Amino acid sequence: MDNPVVMTIADSFFEKGFTTMRFNFRGTCNSTGMFDNGNGEQDDIRAAMSWLMENGYQKICLAGYSFGARMNALVVSKGCEIEDHIMVSPPAAFMSFDDIKKMPSTGLIITGANDEIAPADLVQGHINRWQINPRYEIIKACDHFYSGCLDRLKTILIDYV
């Protein structure tokens, strides 16, 4: 949750007046539990969404980076009430997205032109397969870690939000 890309996503929403929530998946840093191959991690997202709804937040946007984008995609594809869904560098070359048949509510997908974990052509192939038309941004000269590109990422997110 303290990753520079995750912080940039949260800061972008915060600057636009949104309440934001960042959390570590189970077993990450000081979080309790153990890594669960994506199964329990989906429950972590649902638990965070439930907590938000129980505390009066009705319009929820899920935004995730890399593994978080994959986990959010699984939750979204299985149906959930959200306002919007943003994926930053969905790791299409590292993790399969073939089990995701639909991707409703996905409004923005971002990756780097030099991102070997989320290559633009693989991401575009999934966008085509899901038959969605999100805003799709490819940041020139940008790798998976957004080295030297965090300002550009933030500009895109703030413009979108």
C-alpha positions as CSV (number, residue, x, y, z in Angstrom):
1,M,0.0,0.0,0.0
2,D,3.0,2.3,0.3
3,N,4.2,1.6,-3.3
4,P,4.8,4.9,-5.2
5,V,2.3,3.9,-7.9
6,V,-0.4,3.0,-5.4
7,M,0.3,6.3,-3.5
8,T,0.0,8.2,-6.8
9,I,-3.4,6.6,-7.5
10,A,-4.7,7.5,-4.0
11,D,-3.3,11.0,-4.2
12,S,-5.0,11.6,-7.5
13,F,-8.4,10.7,-6.2
14,F,-7.8,12.6,-2.9
15,E,-6.9,15.7,-4.9
16,K,-10.2,15.5,-6.7
17,G,-12.1,15.4,-3.4
18,F,-12.6,11.6,-3.0
19,T,-12.2,9.7,0.2
20,T,-9.6,7.0,-0.4
21,M,-8.7,3.7,1.2
22,R,-5.5,1.8,0.7
23,F,-4.8,-1.6,2.2
24,N,-2.3,-4.4,2.1
25,F,-3.5,-7.8,1.0
26,R,-3.3,-10.6,3.6
27,G,0.2,-11.5,4.4
28,T,1.8,-8.4,2.9
29,C,4.0,-6.3,5.2
30,N,2.3,-6.1,8.6
31,S,-1.0,-7.6,7.5
32,T,-2.2,-10.7,9.1
33,G,-2.8,-13.9,7.2
34,M,-1.0,-15.6,4.4
35,F,-1.0,-15.2,0.7
36,D,-3.9,-17.2,-0.8
37,N,-3.2,-17.3,-4.5
38,G,-5.8,-14.6,-5.2
39,N,-8.7,-16.3,-3.6
40,G,-8.5,-14.7,-0.1
41,E,-7.3,-11.5,-1.6
42,Q,-10.6,-11.1,-3.4
43,D,-12.2,-11.5,0.0
44,D,-10.0,-8.7,1.2
45,I,-11.4,-6.4,-1.5
46,R,-14.9,-7.4,-0.7
47,A,-14.3,-6.8,3.0
48,A,-12.9,-3.3,2.3
49,M,-16.0,-2.5,0.1
50,S,-18.3,-3.8,2.8
51,W,-16.6,-1.7,5.4
52,L,-17.0,1.4,3.2
53,M,-20.7,0.7,2.5
54,E,-21.4,0.1,6.2
55,N,-19.8,3.5,7.0
56,G,-21.9,5.4,4.5
57,Y,-19.8,5.4,1.3
58,Q,-22.2,4.3,-1.4
59,K,-20.3,5.2,-4.6
60,I,-17.2,3.0,-4.8
61,C,-14.5,3.1,-7.5
62,L,-12.0,0.3,-7.5
63,A,-8.5,1.3,-8.7
64,G,-5.6,-1.1,-8.6
65,Y,-2.0,-1.5,-9.7
66,S,-0.4,-4.7,-11.0
67,F,-1.5,-7.6,-8.7
68,G,-4.2,-5.2,-7.3
69,A,-5.5,-4.6,-10.8
70,R,-5.8,-8.4,-11.3
71,M,-7.6,-8.9,-8.0
72,N,-10.0,-6.0,-8.6
73,A,-10.7,-7.4,-12.1
74,L,-11.7,-10.8,-10.6
75,V,-14.0,-9.1,-8.2
76,V,-15.5,-6.8,-10.9
77,S,-15.9,-9.7,-13.3
78,K,-17.9,-11.7,-10.7
79,G,-20.4,-8.8,-10.3
80,C,-20.3,-6.1,-7.7
81,E,-21.9,-2.7,-7.4
82,I,-19.3,-0.1,-8.1
83,E,-19.2,3.3,-9.8
84,D,-16.0,2.8,-11.8
85,H,-13.1,0.5,-12.3
86,I,-9.5,1.6,-13.1
87,M,-6.6,-0.8,-13.9
88,V,-3.0,0.4,-13.8
89,S,-0.6,-2.0,-15.4
90,P,-2.7,-5.1,-15.3
91,P,0.0,-7.8,-15.3
92,A,-1.1,-9.6,-18.4
93,A,2.3,-11.1,-19.2
94,F,2.8,-12.3,-15.6
95,M,-0.7,-13.6,-14.6
96,S,-3.5,-15.0,-16.8
97,F,-6.6,-12.9,-17.4
98,D,-8.2,-15.7,-19.5
99,D,-10.6,-16.6,-16.7
100,I,-12.2,-13.1,-16.8
101,K,-15.0,-13.2,-19.4
102,K,-16.5,-9.7,-18.8
103,M,-15.3,-6.5,-17.3
104,P,-18.2,-4.2,-16.6
105,S,-17.7,-0.7,-15.2
106,T,-14.1,-0.5,-16.4
107,G,-13.6,3.1,-17.5
108,L,-9.8,3.5,-17.6
109,I,-6.8,1.2,-18.2
110,I,-3.2,2.6,-18.1
111,T,0.1,0.9,-18.9
112,G,3.6,1.9,-19.9
113,A,4.9,1.5,-23.4
114,N,8.0,-0.3,-21.9
115,D,6.0,-2.3,-19.4
116,E,7.1,-6.0,-19.8
117,I,4.7,-7.2,-17.1
118,A,1.7,-5.4,-18.6
119,P,2.6,-5.1,-22.4
120,A,0.3,-2.8,-24.2
121,D,-0.5,-5.3,-27.0
122,L,-1.6,-8.0,-24.4
123,V,-3.7,-5.5,-22.5
124,Q,-5.3,-4.4,-25.7
125,G,-6.1,-8.0,-26.6
126,H,-8.0,-8.4,-23.3
127,I,-9.8,-5.1,-23.9
128,N,-11.0,-6.5,-27.3
129,R,-11.9,-9.8,-25.8
130,W,-14.0,-8.2,-23.0
131,Q,-15.7,-6.1,-25.6
132,I,-15.3,-2.9,-23.6
133,N,-14.3,0.6,-24.6
134,P,-12.4,2.1,-21.7
135,R,-10.1,5.1,-22.0
136,Y,-6.8,3.3,-22.7
137,E,-3.6,5.2,-22.0
138,I,-0.1,4.0,-22.9
139,I,2.6,6.2,-21.3
140,K,5.6,6.5,-23.6
141,A,9.0,5.4,-22.3
142,C,7.4,4.1,-19.1
143,D,8.1,0.8,-17.4
144,H,6.0,-1.3,-15.0
145,F,7.3,0.7,-12.0
146,Y,6.5,4.1,-13.6
147,S,10.1,5.2,-13.1
148,G,10.2,8.9,-14.0
149,C,6.6,8.7,-15.1
150,L,4.6,9.1,-11.9
151,D,3.7,12.7,-12.8
152,R,2.3,11.6,-16.2
153,L,0.3,8.8,-14.4
154,K,-1.1,11.4,-12.0
155,T,-2.0,13.8,-14.8
156,I,-4.0,11.0,-16.6
157,L,-5.7,9.9,-13.4
158,I,-6.7,13.5,-12.3
159,D,-7.9,14.2,-15.8
160,Y,-10.0,11.1,-15.8
161,V,-11.4,11.3,-12.3
